[in-house]
Amino acid sequence: MAVDEQTRFRIGIVSGKLGGVDGVSLEVDKWIDILLRLGHEVFTIAGVYAHPLSSIDPARQYELPAIRFDSDFQRQVELQVFPHMSRRPPHPSGQELRQLVEQIETRGRELGETLHDIVKQNRIDVLIGQNTNAMPMTILGGVAMYYVATTQRVATIFHHHDFWWERSRFSNSRIETLLNRIMPPVDLGLEHVVISSYAAHILASLKRVRPHIVPNCEDFDTPVVRDEYNANFRADFGFADDDILIVQPTRIVPRKRIEDSVLLVGRLAQRFPEMAGRLRYIISLYQGDEPDEDYIDLIRRRAAEWNVSLHIISDRVRSARGLTEGGERLYTNRDVLCNADLVTYLPVWEGFGNALLEAVAARVPVVTTTYLVYKTDIMTMGLRNIEVRDRYNENGELVIEDRVLDEIRTVVTDPALRSEIVDHNFEVARREFSLSTLEDRLRTVLNEYGDEIRASRKRIAKSMVRYSV
């Protein structure tokens, strides 16, 4: 359905980071493609671009370093107000905390003025905050978005991928009053989007708002396939043709429970010695925005204990193909997946399951925990994944039944069964989580929020008259 001048909008997307291989960046890329396809104009405002966005004119890609996840001020705030972020957290006094909150709000409002200037200069009709007001990873960005949305009354859609109270490192906070007010805000005239029915239920319960549900989606119309480029993957990393490549296609963060995947691979080798010498466990992505050297050490230590052949290849995985400075091929995560024999996905918590959908689109069998959102939004769709119940023993390890190991052996050694399973999963996921689903949901969000967007357009036009005098 074509859009006219009344339904064609100039949209600004705000995020602490864009152009990366993290879940938020990848999902934003899909939103941008759909919004452009629907006839809208898109601008981006990010703290940093891991790589420039190929679909957006560079002149429309604004950079605000103050909203980076790793800015000096952000690190200072995290150290002072989130005790779980440090081994030896400081203990600021009440007065020091009040002064810090005042500084956050003052600098955030100043940044909001800068953001508002970008809105006015480009006559942006509506802003979309990508997790800016759900996770305090860009506290100044959250205050700035709150200011622009509630004080300047710019139409704003808050896209929440997950919430701060779901993460242990943020759950114990010394600025809970501020977080409760702005993350997320619930003022009239604002719109909210979440990625699961569970998140919708929680937001409705805690904030008394009725968000739209737009699940993570994947491009099933042009899925990754083996080609001349990614066919070099095994040779480039020294893997043999008959090696069994088990891939963890995620960032290295504790909630992914990668140590349990290492345990699974070790148990698999132990149960089936004939496979042991061919098993290769690959982690494709980087630490991301939750750096924890102790956690990487734990993974390496666990791999050594179980004699697991561990390969961390994040230095060769990017959002687009290319070459390193030394001339080595760079691969996308999709390239890695289409070379995988099995994907491990055993999180204790996920907002949805972007990596799971990527694996299904690449036609790779998946072994996954039945984490909460998997149970509420994915399991009932009929995917034939190898499922591990989310139960943990007294040592905190995932309980992996022999049944799971037997299923893995069968699926990686029986080509006919593997093809049957991955083709079935592909068709189910294409029906439920394709880009056409995303297009339908985004069209609905913008149509239902359209009156407020058009009212915001008028307010911005009036402010431009004053702005130009």
Rosetta blueprint (number, residue, H / E / L):
1 M L
2 A L
3 V L
4 D L
5 E L
6 Q L
7 T L
8 R L
9 F L
10 R E
11 I E
12 G E
13 I E
14 V E
15 S E
16 G E
17 K E
18 L E
19 G L
20 G L
21 V L
22 D L
23 G H
24 V H
25 S H
26 L H
27 E H
28 V H
29 D H
30 K H
31 W H
32 I H
33 D H
34 I H
35 L H
36 L H
37 R H
38 L L
39 G L
40 H L
41 E E
42 V E
43 F E
44 T E
45 I E
46 A E
47 G E
48 V E
49 Y E
50 A L
51 H L
52 P L
53 L L
54 S L
55 S L
56 I L
57 D L
58 P H
59 A H
60 R H
61 Q E
62 Y E
63 E E
64 L L
65 P H
66 A H
67 I H
68 R L
69 F L
70 D L
71 S L
72 D H
73 F H
74 Q H
75 R H
76 Q H
77 V H
78 E H
79 L H
80 Q H
81 V H
82 F L
83 P H
84 H H
85 M H
86 S L
87 R L
88 R L
89 P L
90 P L
91 H L
92 P L
93 S L
94 G H
95 Q H
96 E H
97 L H
98 R H
99 Q H
100 L H
101 V H
102 E H
103 Q H
104 I H
105 E H
106 T H
107 R H
108 G H
109 R H
110 E H
111 L H
112 G H
113 E H
114 T H
115 L H
116 H H
117 D H
118 I H
119 V H
120 K H
121 Q H
122 N H
123 R L
124 I L
125 D L
126 V E
127 L E
128 I E
129 G E
130 Q E
131 N L
132 T L
133 N L
134 A L
135 M L
136 P L
137 M L
138 T L
139 I H
140 L H
141 G H
142 G H
143 V H
144 A H
145 M H
146 Y H
147 Y H
148 V H
149 A H
150 T H
151 T L
152 Q L
153 R L
154 V L
155 A E
156 T E
157 I E
158 F E
159 H E
160 H E
161 H L
162 D L
163 F L
164 W H
165 W H
166 E H
167 R L
168 S H
169 R H
170 F H
171 S H
172 N L
173 S L
174 R L
175 I L
176 E H
177 T H
178 L H
179 L H
180 N H
181 R H
182 I H
183 M L
184 P L
185 P L
186 V L
187 D L
188 L L
189 G L
190 L E
191 E E
192 H E
193 V E
194 V E
195 I L
196 S L
197 S H
198 Y H
199 A H
200 A H
201 H H
202 I H
203 L H
204 A H
205 S H
206 L H
207 K H
208 R L
209 V L
210 R L
211 P L
212 H E
213 I E
214 V L
215 P L
216 N L
217 C L
218 E E
219 D L
220 F L
221 D L
222 T L
223 P L
224 V L
225 V L
226 R L
227 D L
228 E L
229 Y L
230 N H
231 A H
232 N H
233 F H
234 R H
235 A H
236 D H
237 F H
238 G L
239 F L
240 A L
241 D L
242 D L
243 D L
244 I E
245 L E
246 I E
247 V E
248 Q E
249 P L
250 T L
251 R L
252 I L
253 V L
254 P H
255 R H
256 K H
257 R L
258 I H
259 E H
260 D H
261 S H
262 V H
263 L H
264 L H
265 V H
266 G H
267 R H
268 L H
269 A H
270 Q H
271 R H
272 F L
273 P H
274 E H
275 M H
276 A H
277 G L
278 R L
279 L E
280 R E
281 Y E
282 I E
283 I E
284 S L
285 L L
286 Y L
287 Q L
288 G L
289 D L
290 E L
291 P L
292 D L
293 E H
294 D H
295 Y H
296 I H
297 D H
298 L H
299 I H
300 R H
301 R H
302 R H
303 A H
304 A H
305 E H
306 W L
307 N L
308 V L
309 S L
310 L E
311 H E
312 I E
313 I L
314 S H
315 D H
316 R H
317 V E
318 R L
319 S L
320 A L
321 R L
322 G E
323 L E
324 T L
325 E L
326 G L
327 G L
328 E L
329 R E
330 L E
331 Y E
332 T L
333 N H
334 R H
335 D H
336 V H
337 L H
338 C L
339 N L
340 A L
341 D L
342 L E
343 V E
344 T E
345 Y E
346 L L
347 P L
348 V L
349 W L
350 E L
351 G L
352 F L
353 G L
354 N H
355 A H
356 L H
357 L H
358 E H
359 A H
360 V H
361 A H
362 A L
363 R L
364 V L
365 P L
366 V E
367 V E
368 T E
369 T E
370 T L
371 Y L
372 L H
373 V H
374 Y H
375 K H
376 T H
377 D H
378 I H
379 M H
380 T H
381 M H
382 G L
383 L L
384 R L
385 N L
386 I E
387 E E
388 V E
389 R L
390 D L
391 R L
392 Y E
393 N L
394 E L
395 N L
396 G L
397 E L
398 L E
399 V L
400 I L
401 E L
402 D H
403 R H
404 V H
405 L H
406 D H
407 E H
408 I H
409 R H
410 T H
411 V H
412 V H
413 T H
414 D L
415 P H
416 A H
417 L H
418 R H
419 S H
420 E H
421 I H
422 V H
423 D H
424 H H
425 N H
426 F H
427 E H
428 V H
429 A H
430 R H
431 R H
432 E H
433 F H
434 S E
435 L H
436 S H
437 T H
438 L H
439 E H
440 D H
441 R H
442 L H
443 R H
444 T H
445 V H
446 L H
447 N H
448 E H
449 Y L
450 G H
451 D H
452 E H
453 I H
454 R H
455 A H
456 S H
457 R H
458 K H
459 R H
460 I H
461 A H
462 K H
463 S H
464 M H
465 V H
466 R H
467 Y H
468 S H
469 V L
